[in-house]
Amino acid sequence: MKRAVIAIVFFVAAAFAVAAAQSGGGATSSPASTPGGPVARTADGHPDLSGVWWPGSDLTVRPLAPSPAPASAPAAPAAAPRPRPSFASLYQPWALEKAKTLSDKDDPSLHCISAAFGTLNVSLYGMGVVGQIVQTPKFVVMLTETYHGFRLVPTDGRKHRDDVPPSLRGDSVARWDGDTLVVDTTNFTDTNWMAAEGLVSFHSDALHIVERYRRVDANTLEVEATVEDPKVLTRPWVVPKQTLRLAPFDQIMEVACTGTATAALMDAASKTNYGKK
């Protein structure tokens, strides 16, 4: 089953995909799909965001280097991808220096610690490639397959809680701006990274994320996000808009993490020049 393969090669697949998501352009790439029908609405009239969302297909684990083209058919030079700012590219000078001291072996995810945002620039995915939304009259519940990740997002007008300690995924509240759900998240701990798979992306406890979710049609969900961290960034990071597709299955599965499962990854990451040329 393809989804079982996703679970097995999760760390590898996401590592390849993040480069494309961050440097190649706007939305995470997905195959063309037929536009969906009208957006379902809940009893209170708001769009129903419920469903399992993913990039549009299973991730393909690509080789580290492309195969050379046949001599009889030389390939035309490929256009250089248009660079886009990433979280770490906006580090203040002191943070850039700190980042140089960190590598794969320092990745908190090797200790089963979830990321604050998402390796593919989608917080709903977390460190995976699939997420699920369950919408109720008072909450939007966001579930990720990796590390039992979840967020309970109140939509009834309440403010951020002041009676809870900082957490790995922060404290979220939401409001509706027309048909767009605006999610505001604060109160993060600084013990995890923004992403995983060795992508150095530490943040501070001043991290603040605002996301906008809009269901374009029955099969399409657009997500935008702006990330602020005045302690480590020179300016806010505007995350490239991501386009998510409704998956052909209605339940996510478990991608668990234990010290035993990550022991080999930790050992490999500790080796000099691991995975690099």
PyMOL commands that set and color helices and strands:
alter all, ss='L'
color gray80, all
select helices_A, chain A and resi 2-8+10-23+88-90+93-99+104-106+108-111+259-269
alter helices_A, ss='H'
color red, helices_A
select strands_A, chain A and resi 51-54+131-135+139-144+150-154+171-177+180-186+208-217+220-228+237-246
alter strands_A, ss='S'
color yellow, strands_A
deselect
rebuild
show_as cartoon
